[in-house]
Amino acid sequence: MDPYEGLAKVYDRLMVGVDYDAWADYILEVSASFGLRPKTALDLACGTGNTSIPLAKQGLKVTGVDMSRPMLAIAEEKARRMKDCPSISWQRNMLKMSFQTCRVDLVVSYQDGLNYLAGDGKGNLTFWPERKGVSGSPAASYL
């Protein structure tokens, strides 16, 4: 059993007060303030797609990644039902992604997604752009 199976069923009701479209606007505004105009995005711990879908609706090609199959199933269904939402690629395990083959302009992780990344015991996350050869503004890592 997936540990998030029960949560997946109620997650969107729990998060009903979050304005995901506003978050997408904000992330793109901050990116623009750094001179960045992302065309592609990686949404780590995308859950039920609440952050991936607004970014895709803004014209970005989005890859949503989440370890929970039930969460991704809901995300896929929501994206499929939206008429104005371009296709989004969904992947299961963010801890096993190859940054040699996945090149993106923007990486986001909303709410508590970073809590699931492993550390090296020295305060360094295993996903850190400068350590994996991903170029970009380190400031974007803190949003």
Secondary structure as a PSIPRED ss2 file (coil, helix, strand):
# PSIPRED VFORMAT (PSIPRED V4.0)

   1 M C   1.000  0.000  0.000
   2 D C   1.000  0.000  0.000
   3 P C   1.000  0.000  0.000
   4 Y C   1.000  0.000  0.000
   5 E H   0.000  1.000  0.000
   6 G H   0.000  1.000  0.000
   7 L H   0.000  1.000  0.000
   8 A H   0.000  1.000  0.000
   9 K H   0.000  1.000  0.000
  10 V H   0.000  1.000  0.000
  11 Y H   0.000  1.000  0.000
  12 D H   0.000  1.000  0.000
  13 R H   0.000  1.000  0.000
  14 L H   0.000  1.000  0.000
  15 M C   1.000  0.000  0.000
  16 V C   1.000  0.000  0.000
  17 G C   1.000  0.000  0.000
  18 V C   1.000  0.000  0.000
  19 D C   1.000  0.000  0.000
  20 Y H   0.000  1.000  0.000
  21 D H   0.000  1.000  0.000
  22 A H   0.000  1.000  0.000
  23 W H   0.000  1.000  0.000
  24 A H   0.000  1.000  0.000
  25 D H   0.000  1.000  0.000
  26 Y H   0.000  1.000  0.000
  27 I H   0.000  1.000  0.000
  28 L H   0.000  1.000  0.000
  29 E H   0.000  1.000  0.000
  30 V H   0.000  1.000  0.000
  31 S H   0.000  1.000  0.000
  32 A H   0.000  1.000  0.000
  33 S H   0.000  1.000  0.000
  34 F C   1.000  0.000  0.000
  35 G C   1.000  0.000  0.000
  36 L C   1.000  0.000  0.000
  37 R C   1.000  0.000  0.000
  38 P C   1.000  0.000  0.000
  39 K C   1.000  0.000  0.000
  40 T E   0.000  0.000  1.000
  41 A E   0.000  0.000  1.000
  42 L E   0.000  0.000  1.000
  43 D E   0.000  0.000  1.000
  44 L E   0.000  0.000  1.000
  45 A C   1.000  0.000  0.000
  46 C C   1.000  0.000  0.000
  47 G C   1.000  0.000  0.000
  48 T C   1.000  0.000  0.000
  49 G C   1.000  0.000  0.000
  50 N C   1.000  0.000  0.000
  51 T C   1.000  0.000  0.000
  52 S H   0.000  1.000  0.000
  53 I H   0.000  1.000  0.000
  54 P H   0.000  1.000  0.000
  55 L H   0.000  1.000  0.000
  56 A H   0.000  1.000  0.000
  57 K H   0.000  1.000  0.000
  58 Q C   1.000  0.000  0.000
  59 G C   1.000  0.000  0.000
  60 L C   1.000  0.000  0.000
  61 K E   0.000  0.000  1.000
  62 V E   0.000  0.000  1.000
  63 T E   0.000  0.000  1.000
  64 G E   0.000  0.000  1.000
  65 V E   0.000  0.000  1.000
  66 D C   1.000  0.000  0.000
  67 M C   1.000  0.000  0.000
  68 S C   1.000  0.000  0.000
  69 R H   0.000  1.000  0.000
  70 P H   0.000  1.000  0.000
  71 M H   0.000  1.000  0.000
  72 L H   0.000  1.000  0.000
  73 A H   0.000  1.000  0.000
  74 I H   0.000  1.000  0.000
  75 A H   0.000  1.000  0.000
  76 E H   0.000  1.000  0.000
  77 E H   0.000  1.000  0.000
  78 K H   0.000  1.000  0.000
  79 A H   0.000  1.000  0.000
  80 R H   0.000  1.000  0.000
  81 R H   0.000  1.000  0.000
  82 M C   1.000  0.000  0.000
  83 K C   1.000  0.000  0.000
  84 D C   1.000  0.000  0.000
  85 C C   1.000  0.000  0.000
  86 P C   1.000  0.000  0.000
  87 S C   1.000  0.000  0.000
  88 I C   1.000  0.000  0.000
  89 S E   0.000  0.000  1.000
  90 W E   0.000  0.000  1.000
  91 Q E   0.000  0.000  1.000
  92 R C   1.000  0.000  0.000
  93 N C   1.000  0.000  0.000
  94 M H   0.000  1.000  0.000
  95 L H   0.000  1.000  0.000
  96 K H   0.000  1.000  0.000
  97 M C   1.000  0.000  0.000
  98 S C   1.000  0.000  0.000
  99 F C   1.000  0.000  0.000
 100 Q C   1.000  0.000  0.000
 101 T C   1.000  0.000  0.000
 102 C C   1.000  0.000  0.000
 103 R C   1.000  0.000  0.000
 104 V C   1.000  0.000  0.000
 105 D C   1.000  0.000  0.000
 106 L E   0.000  0.000  1.000
 107 V E   0.000  0.000  1.000
 108 V E   0.000  0.000  1.000
 109 S C   1.000  0.000  0.000
 110 Y C   1.000  0.000  0.000
 111 Q C   1.000  0.000  0.000
 112 D C   1.000  0.000  0.000
 113 G H   0.000  1.000  0.000
 114 L H   0.000  1.000  0.000
 115 N H   0.000  1.000  0.000
 116 Y H   0.000  1.000  0.000
 117 L C   1.000  0.000  0.000
 118 A C   1.000  0.000  0.000
 119 G E   0.000  0.000  1.000
 120 D C   1.000  0.000  0.000
 121 G C   1.000  0.000  0.000
 122 K C   1.000  0.000  0.000
 123 G C   1.000  0.000  0.000
 124 N C   1.000  0.000  0.000
 125 L E   0.000  0.000  1.000
 126 T C   1.000  0.000  0.000
 127 F C   1.000  0.000  0.000
 128 W C   1.000  0.000  0.000
 129 P H   0.000  1.000  0.000
 130 E H   0.000  1.000  0.000
 131 R H   0.000  1.000  0.000
 132 K H   0.000  1.000  0.000
 133 G C   1.000  0.000  0.000
 134 V C   1.000  0.000  0.000
 135 S C   1.000  0.000  0.000
 136 G C   1.000  0.000  0.000
 137 S C   1.000  0.000  0.000
 138 P H   0.000  1.000  0.000
 139 A H   0.000  1.000  0.000
 140 A H   0.000  1.000  0.000
 141 S H   0.000  1.000  0.000
 142 Y H   0.000  1.000  0.000
 143 L C   1.000  0.000  0.000
